[in-house]
Amino acid sequence: MTDLVERYLNAWNATDPDARTAAVAALWTEDGTYTDPLADVSGHEAIAAVIAGAQQMFPGMVFTPGELYDAHHDIARFTWHLGPQGGEPVVTGFDVAELAEDGRLRKVLGFLDKVPAV
């Protein structure tokens, strides 16, 4: 699981639709799920669409790892930031991931800790 966060954030940063689709397929099981306050989806196509939607909401922003990473058994938790490259994050979050036996993500539960005021 040591490179899980890096691969996960690379998928969220993939702006090319084909690269994003490939990254999602490599990371998630076919029936994998992603749930956060704004989405509750299942399957590669839906997860890739959620990522594309986040990129549209925050154009030019990048996801970077946060300070926390912890894992045991088939569960990992980690924090992340979203903001301009090298700048202050405008969004921060905390995700919990459950891995399948093959090492891919079975389930991701996302929490938003800091979001911009509307």
TIRO-2110 file (N, C-alpha, C; in Angstrom, 1 decimal):
// TIRO-2110
0.8, -1.2, 0.0, N, 1, A
0.0, 0.0, 0.0, CA, 1, A
0.8, 1.3, 0.0, C, 1, A
2.1, 1.1, 0.0, N, 2, A
3.0, 2.3, 0.1, CA, 2, A
2.8, 3.3, -1.0, C, 2, A
2.5, 2.8, -2.2, N, 3, A
2.4, 3.8, -3.3, CA, 3, A
0.9, 4.0, -3.7, C, 3, A
0.0, 3.6, -2.8, N, 4, A
-1.5, 3.7, -3.0, CA, 4, A
-1.8, 5.2, -3.2, C, 4, A
-1.4, 6.0, -2.3, N, 5, A
-1.8, 7.4, -2.3, CA, 5, A
-1.3, 8.1, -3.6, C, 5, A
-0.1, 7.8, -3.9, N, 6, A
0.5, 8.4, -5.1, CA, 6, A
-0.3, 8.0, -6.4, C, 6, A
-0.6, 6.7, -6.5, N, 7, A
-1.3, 6.3, -7.7, CA, 7, A
-2.8, 6.8, -7.7, C, 7, A
-3.4, 6.9, -6.5, N, 8, A
-4.7, 7.5, -6.3, CA, 8, A
-4.7, 8.9, -6.8, C, 8, A
-3.8, 9.7, -6.2, N, 9, A
-3.8, 11.1, -6.6, CA, 9, A
-3.4, 11.3, -8.1, C, 9, A
-2.6, 10.5, -8.6, N, 10, A
-2.3, 10.6, -10.1, CA, 10, A
-3.6, 10.4, -10.9, C, 10, A
-4.4, 9.5, -10.4, N, 11, A
-5.7, 9.3, -11.1, CA, 11, A
-6.5, 10.6, -11.1, C, 11, A
-6.6, 11.2, -9.9, N, 12, A
-7.4, 12.4, -9.7, CA, 12, A
-6.8, 13.6, -10.5, C, 12, A
-5.5, 13.5, -10.8, N, 13, A
-4.8, 14.6, -11.5, CA, 13, A
-4.7, 14.3, -13.0, C, 13, A
-5.2, 13.2, -13.5, N, 14, A
-5.1, 12.8, -14.9, CA, 14, A
-6.1, 13.6, -15.7, C, 14, A
-5.7, 14.6, -16.5, N, 15, A
-6.6, 15.4, -17.2, CA, 15, A
-7.0, 14.8, -18.6, C, 15, A
-6.2, 14.0, -19.1, N, 16, A
-6.5, 13.3, -20.4, CA, 16, A
-7.5, 12.2, -20.1, C, 16, A
-8.6, 12.2, -20.8, N, 17, A
-9.7, 11.2, -20.5, CA, 17, A
-9.2, 9.8, -20.6, C, 17, A
-8.4, 9.4, -21.6, N, 18, A
-7.9, 8.1, -21.7, CA, 18, A
-7.0, 7.7, -20.6, C, 18, A
-6.1, 8.6, -20.2, N, 19, A
-5.2, 8.3, -19.1, CA, 19, A
-6.0, 8.2, -17.8, C, 19, A
-7.0, 9.0, -17.6, N, 20, A
-7.8, 8.9, -16.4, CA, 20, A
-8.5, 7.6, -16.4, C, 20, A
-9.1, 7.2, -17.5, N, 21, A
-9.9, 5.9, -17.5, CA, 21, A
-8.9, 4.8, -17.2, C, 21, A
-7.7, 4.8, -17.8, N, 22, A
-6.7, 3.7, -17.5, CA, 22, A
-6.3, 3.7, -16.1, C, 22, A
-6.1, 4.9, -15.5, N, 23, A
-5.7, 5.0, -14.1, CA, 23, A
-6.8, 4.4, -13.2, C, 23, A
-8.0, 4.8, -13.5, N, 24, A
-9.2, 4.3, -12.6, CA, 24, A
-9.3, 2.8, -12.8, C, 24, A
-9.2, 2.2, -14.0, N, 25, A
-9.2, 0.8, -14.2, CA, 25, A
-8.1, 0.1, -13.5, C, 25, A
-6.9, 0.7, -13.4, N, 26, A
-5.8, 0.0, -12.8, CA, 26, A
-5.9, 0.1, -11.2, C, 26, A
-6.6, 1.1, -10.7, N, 27, A
-6.8, 1.3, -9.3, CA, 27, A
-7.9, 0.6, -8.6, C, 27, A
-9.1, 0.6, -9.3, N, 28, A
-10.3, 0.1, -8.7, CA, 28, A
-10.7, -1.2, -9.3, C, 28, A
-11.4, -2.0, -8.5, N, 29, A
-12.0, -3.2, -9.0, CA, 29, A
-13.2, -2.8, -9.9, C, 29, A
-13.6, -3.7, -10.7, N, 30, A
-14.7, -3.4, -11.7, CA, 30, A
-16.0, -2.9, -11.0, C, 30, A
-16.2, -3.4, -9.8, N, 31, A
-17.4, -3.0, -9.0, CA, 31, A
-17.1, -2.0, -7.9, C, 31, A
-15.9, -1.4, -8.0, N, 32, A
-15.4, -0.5, -6.9, CA, 32, A
-16.3, 0.7, -6.8, C, 32, A
-16.3, 1.2, -5.6, N, 33, A
-17.2, 2.4, -5.3, CA, 33, A
-16.4, 3.6, -4.8, C, 33, A
-17.0, 4.7, -5.0, N, 34, A
-16.5, 6.0, -4.4, CA, 34, A
-17.6, 6.8, -3.9, C, 34, A
-17.5, 7.2, -2.6, N, 35, A
-18.6, 7.9, -1.9, CA, 35, A
-17.9, 9.1, -1.2, C, 35, A
-18.5, 10.3, -1.4, N, 36, A
-18.1, 11.5, -0.6, CA, 36, A
-19.4, 12.3, -0.5, C, 36, A
-19.3, 13.5, 0.1, N, 37, A
-20.6, 14.3, 0.3, CA, 37, A
-21.3, 14.7, -1.0, C, 37, A
-20.5, 14.6, -2.1, N, 38, A
-21.1, 15.1, -3.4, CA, 38, A
-21.4, 13.9, -4.4, C, 38, A
-20.9, 12.7, -4.1, N, 39, A
-21.0, 11.6, -5.0, CA, 39, A
-21.2, 10.3, -4.3, C, 39, A
-21.9, 9.4, -5.0, N, 40, A
-22.0, 8.0, -4.5, CA, 40, A
-22.1, 7.1, -5.7, C, 40, A
-21.0, 6.6, -6.2, N, 41, A
-20.9, 6.0, -7.5, CA, 41, A
-20.3, 4.6, -7.4, C, 41, A
-20.5, 3.8, -8.5, N, 42, A
-19.9, 2.5, -8.6, CA, 42, A
-19.5, 2.3, -10.0, C, 42, A
-18.3, 1.6, -10.2, N, 43, A
-17.8, 1.2, -11.5, CA, 43, A
-16.8, 2.3, -12.1, C, 43, A
-16.0, 1.8, -12.9, N, 44, A
-14.9, 2.6, -13.5, CA, 44, A
-15.4, 3.9, -14.2, C, 44, A
-16.5, 3.7, -15.0, N, 45, A
-16.9, 4.9, -15.8, CA, 45, A
-17.5, 6.0, -14.9, C, 45, A
-18.2, 5.6, -13.9, N, 46, A
-18.8, 6.6, -13.0, CA, 46, A
-17.7, 7.2, -12.1, C, 46, A
-16.7, 6.5, -11.7, N, 47, A
-15.6, 7.0, -10.9, CA, 47, A
-14.8, 8.0, -11.7, C, 47, A
-14.5, 7.7, -13.0, N, 48, A
-13.8, 8.6, -13.9, CA, 48, A
-14.6, 9.8, -14.1, C, 48, A
-15.9, 9.7, -14.2, N, 49, A
-16.8, 10.9, -14.4, CA, 49, A
-16.8, 11.8, -13.2, C, 49, A
-16.7, 11.3, -12.0, N, 50, A
-16.6, 12.1, -10.7, CA, 50, A
-15.3, 12.8, -10.7, C, 50, A
-14.2, 12.2, -11.1, N, 51, A
-12.9, 12.8, -11.2, CA, 51, A
-13.0, 14.0, -12.2, C, 51, A
-13.5, 13.7, -13.4, N, 52, A
-13.6, 14.7, -14.4, CA, 52, A
-14.5, 15.9, -13.9, C, 52, A
-15.5, 15.6, -13.2, N, 53, A
-16.3, 16.7, -12.6, CA, 53, A
-15.6, 17.6, -11.6, C, 53, A
-14.8, 16.9, -10.8, N, 54, A
-13.9, 17.7, -9.8, CA, 54, A
-13.0, 18.6, -10.5, C, 54, A
-12.4, 18.1, -11.6, N, 55, A
-11.4, 18.9, -12.4, CA, 55, A
-12.1, 20.1, -13.1, C, 55, A
-13.4, 19.9, -13.5, N, 56, A
-14.2, 21.0, -14.1, CA, 56, A
-14.5, 22.0, -13.0, C, 56, A
-14.8, 21.6, -11.8, N, 57, A
-15.1, 22.5, -10.7, CA, 57, A
-13.9, 23.3, -10.3, C, 57, A
-12.7, 22.7, -10.4, N, 58, A
-11.4, 23.3, -9.9, CA, 58, A
-10.4, 23.3, -11.0, C, 58, A
-10.6, 24.0, -12.1, N, 59, A
-9.7, 23.9, -13.2, CA, 59, A
-8.3, 24.4, -12.9, C, 59, A
-7.3, 23.6, -13.3, N, 60, A
-5.9, 24.0, -13.1, CA, 60, A
-5.4, 23.6, -11.7, C, 60, A
-6.2, 23.1, -10.8, N, 61, A
-5.8, 22.7, -9.5, CA, 61, A
-5.3, 21.3, -9.5, C, 61, A
-4.4, 21.0, -8.6, N, 62, A
-3.8, 19.7, -8.5, CA, 62, A
-4.0, 19.1, -7.1, C, 62, A
-4.2, 17.8, -7.0, N, 63, A
-4.2, 17.0, -5.8, CA, 63, A
-2.8, 16.7, -5.3, C, 63, A
-2.6, 16.9, -4.1, N, 64, A
-1.3, 16.5, -3.5, CA, 64, A
-1.5, 15.8, -2.2, C, 64, A
-0.6, 14.9, -1.8, N, 65, A
-0.8, 14.2, -0.5, CA, 65, A
-0.8, 15.1, 0.7, C, 65, A
-1.6, 14.8, 1.7, N, 66, A
-1.6, 15.5, 2.9, CA, 66, A
-0.6, 15.0, 3.9, C, 66, A
-0.8, 15.2, 5.2, N, 67, A
0.2, 14.8, 6.2, CA, 67, A
0.0, 13.4, 6.7, C, 67, A
-1.2, 12.9, 6.6, N, 68, A
-1.6, 11.7, 7.3, CA, 68, A
-1.6, 10.5, 6.3, C, 68, A
-1.0, 9.4, 6.6, N, 69, A
-1.2, 8.1, 5.9, CA, 69, A
-1.0, 7.0, 7.0, C, 69, A
-2.0, 6.2, 7.0, N, 70, A
-2.0, 5.1, 7.9, CA, 70, A
-2.7, 3.9, 7.3, C, 70, A
-2.2, 2.7, 7.6, N, 71, A
-2.8, 1.5, 7.0, CA, 71, A
-2.6, 0.3, 7.9, C, 71, A
-3.6, -0.6, 7.8, N, 72, A
-3.5, -1.9, 8.4, CA, 72, A
-4.5, -2.8, 7.7, C, 72, A
-4.2, -4.1, 7.7, N, 73, A
-5.0, -5.1, 7.0, CA, 73, A
-5.2, -4.7, 5.6, C, 73, A
-6.5, -4.5, 5.2, N, 74, A
-6.8, -4.1, 3.9, CA, 74, A
-7.4, -2.7, 3.9, C, 74, A
-7.1, -1.9, 4.9, N, 75, A
-7.7, -0.6, 5.0, CA, 75, A
-6.6, 0.5, 5.1, C, 75, A
-6.8, 1.6, 4.4, N, 76, A
-5.9, 2.7, 4.5, CA, 76, A
-6.7, 4.0, 4.7, C, 76, A
-6.0, 5.0, 5.4, N, 77, A
-6.6, 6.3, 5.5, CA, 77, A
-5.5, 7.3, 5.2, C, 77, A
-5.9, 8.4, 4.6, N, 78, A
-4.9, 9.4, 4.2, CA, 78, A
-5.6, 10.7, 4.0, C, 78, A
-4.8, 11.8, 4.1, N, 79, A
-5.3, 13.1, 3.8, CA, 79, A
-4.7, 13.6, 2.5, C, 79, A
-5.4, 14.6, 1.9, N, 80, A
-5.0, 15.1, 0.6, CA, 80, A
-5.4, 16.6, 0.5, C, 80, A
-4.7, 17.3, -0.4, N, 81, A
-5.0, 18.8, -0.6, CA, 81, A
-5.3, 19.0, -2.1, C, 81, A
-6.1, 20.0, -2.4, N, 82, A
-6.4, 20.4, -3.7, CA, 82, A
-6.2, 21.9, -3.8, C, 82, A
-5.3, 22.3, -4.7, N, 83, A
-5.0, 23.7, -4.9, CA, 83, A
-4.1, 24.0, -6.0, C, 83, A
-3.7, 25.2, -6.2, N, 84, A
-2.7, 25.5, -7.3, CA, 84, A
-1.4, 24.9, -7.0, C, 84, A
-0.7, 24.5, -8.1, N, 85, A
0.6, 23.8, -7.9, CA, 85, A
1.5, 24.7, -7.1, C, 85, A
2.0, 24.2, -5.9, N, 86, A
2.9, 25.0, -5.0, CA, 86, A
2.2, 26.0, -4.2, C, 86, A
0.9, 26.1, -4.2, N, 87, A
0.2, 27.1, -3.5, CA, 87, A
-0.6, 26.5, -2.3, C, 87, A
-1.3, 27.4, -1.6, N, 88, A
-2.2, 27.0, -0.5, CA, 88, A
-3.4, 26.2, -1.1, C, 88, A
-3.7, 25.1, -0.4, N, 89, A
-4.9, 24.3, -0.8, CA, 89, A
-6.2, 25.1, -0.6, C, 89, A
-7.1, 24.9, -1.5, N, 90, A
-8.4, 25.5, -1.4, CA, 90, A
-9.4, 24.5, -0.8, C, 90, A
-9.1, 23.2, -1.0, N, 91, A
-9.9, 22.1, -0.5, CA, 91, A
-8.9, 21.1, 0.2, C, 91, A
-9.3, 20.6, 1.3, N, 92, A
-8.5, 19.5, 2.0, CA, 92, A
-9.5, 18.4, 2.3, C, 92, A
-9.0, 17.2, 2.3, N, 93, A
-9.9, 16.0, 2.6, CA, 93, A
-9.2, 14.9, 3.2, C, 93, A
-10.0, 13.9, 3.6, N, 94, A
-9.6, 12.7, 4.3, CA, 94, A
-10.3, 11.5, 3.7, C, 94, A
-9.6, 10.6, 3.2, N, 95, A
-10.2, 9.4, 2.5, CA, 95, A
-9.8, 8.1, 3.3, C, 95, A
-10.8, 7.2, 3.3, N, 96, A
-10.6, 5.9, 3.8, CA, 96, A
-10.8, 4.9, 2.7, C, 96, A
-9.8, 4.0, 2.4, N, 97, A
-9.9, 3.1, 1.3, CA, 97, A
-9.9, 1.6, 1.8, C, 97, A
-10.7, 0.8, 1.2, N, 98, A
-10.7, -0.6, 1.4, CA, 98, A
-10.1, -1.3, 0.2, C, 98, A
-9.2, -2.2, 0.4, N, 99, A
-8.5, -2.9, -0.7, CA, 99, A
-9.1, -4.2, -0.9, C, 99, A
-9.2, -4.6, -2.2, N, 100, A
-9.6, -6.0, -2.5, CA, 100, A
-8.4, -6.9, -2.4, C, 100, A
-8.6, -8.2, -2.5, N, 101, A
-7.5, -9.2, -2.4, CA, 101, A
-6.4, -8.9, -3.5, C, 101, A
-6.7, -8.4, -4.6, N, 102, A
-5.8, -8.2, -5.7, CA, 102, A
-5.0, -6.9, -5.5, C, 102, A
-5.3, -6.1, -4.4, N, 103, A
-4.6, -4.9, -4.2, CA, 103, A
-5.2, -3.6, -4.7, C, 103, A
-6.3, -3.8, -5.5, N, 104, A
-7.0, -2.7, -6.1, CA, 104, A
-8.0, -2.2, -5.1, C, 104, A
-8.5, -1.0, -5.3, N, 105, A
-9.5, -0.4, -4.4, CA, 105, A
-10.8, -1.0, -4.6, C, 105, A
-11.5, -1.4, -3.5, N, 106, A
-12.8, -1.9, -3.6, CA, 106, A
-13.8, -0.8, -3.2, C, 106, A
-13.4, 0.1, -2.3, N, 107, A
-14.3, 1.1, -1.8, CA, 107, A
-13.4, 2.3, -1.3, C, 107, A
-13.9, 3.5, -1.6, N, 108, A
-13.2, 4.7, -1.1, CA, 108, A
-14.4, 5.6, -0.5, C, 108, A
-14.1, 6.0, 0.8, N, 109, A
-15.0, 6.9, 1.5, CA, 109, A
-14.3, 8.2, 1.7, C, 109, A
-14.8, 9.3, 1.1, N, 110, A
-14.1, 10.6, 1.1, CA, 110, A
-14.9, 11.5, 2.0, C, 110, A
-14.1, 12.3, 2.7, N, 111, A
-14.6, 13.4, 3.6, CA, 111, A
-13.9, 14.7, 3.2, C, 111, A
-14.7, 15.8, 3.2, N, 112, A
-14.2, 17.1, 2.9, CA, 112, A
-14.0, 17.9, 4.2, C, 112, A
-12.8, 18.2, 4.5, N, 113, A
-12.5, 18.9, 5.7, CA, 113, A
-12.5, 20.4, 5.6, C, 113, A
-12.1, 20.9, 4.4, N, 114, A
-12.0, 22.3, 4.1, CA, 114, A
-12.5, 22.5, 2.7, C, 114, A
-13.5, 23.3, 2.5, N, 115, A
-14.1, 23.6, 1.2, CA, 115, A
-14.2, 25.2, 1.1, C, 115, A
-14.1, 25.7, -0.2, N, 116, A
-14.3, 27.1, -0.3, CA, 116, A
-15.7, 27.6, 0.0, C, 116, A
-15.8, 28.8, 0.5, N, 117, A
-17.2, 29.4, 0.8, CA, 117, A
-17.8, 29.7, -0.6, C, 117, A
-19.1, 29.5, -0.7, N, 118, A
-19.8, 29.8, -1.9, CA, 118, A
-20.5, 31.1, -1.8, C, 118, A
END
